[in-house]
Amino acid sequence: PSYIMEDVVNKIRTSAEQVDHPYPENLSFSCFYKYSSNEEDEDNNDVGASSSSGGTYTVSWKPKRGIFNYQYLRPCTIMSRQDDIPVKGGGRSSGGEKQSLYMVMIHNHPSPHFYSSFSEKEKIPKGIKHVVTNVPRHSIRFTDKYYSTDQHLENAFRHFIGIPEEMFPEAWMDKK
């Protein structure tokens, strides 16, 4: 399951590395990222986009208040990794700690439930590749692909839960 990989993997393999050493096929990646096409939005990660060309937009990841809410967990593809980058300590010494930063491609959520909950300005337009650089490891999660967890196994234990009809109010029992 994804939570086990999340605990044991510190350095994520890029798409190129996964050709020779793939992760299990039931896993995918998701990144905490807030996309907005609204240029005036002060929480917009896209302000100061570093480059755009031929339908590909590249921006640098910025930590924002509330970014780690699960509504901002979006599918992503790991494109590349930079190792041994000094950790920025917000003005304090980081004690020489190093981290890996990733370049990822952000995707719209495939689930109609999640996708429909986004406003139009939060959806990446079709035909646009949205690349985000300098994404720290703690902003990337292993996620289980749909219908790949044990509860979806054909032989998973399921048992009918019987509730006596007399437990329900009479008003509820008018439909048969």
URTAFEN-V554368 format. One record per helix or strand of 3 or more residues. SS is the DSSP state (alpha for helix, beta for strand). FROM is the first residue (numbers start at 1). LEN is the number of residues. If there is no record, write none. Layout:
BEGIN
((SS,FROM,LEN) (SS,FROM,LEN))
END
This chain:
BEGIN
((alpha,2,7) (alpha,15,6) (beta,27,6) (beta,51,3) (beta,56,5) (alpha,70,3) (beta,73,14) (beta,98,9) (alpha,112,6) (alpha,120,3) (beta,129,8) (alpha,137,3) (beta,140,5) (alpha,150,3) (alpha,165,3) (alpha,170,5))
END
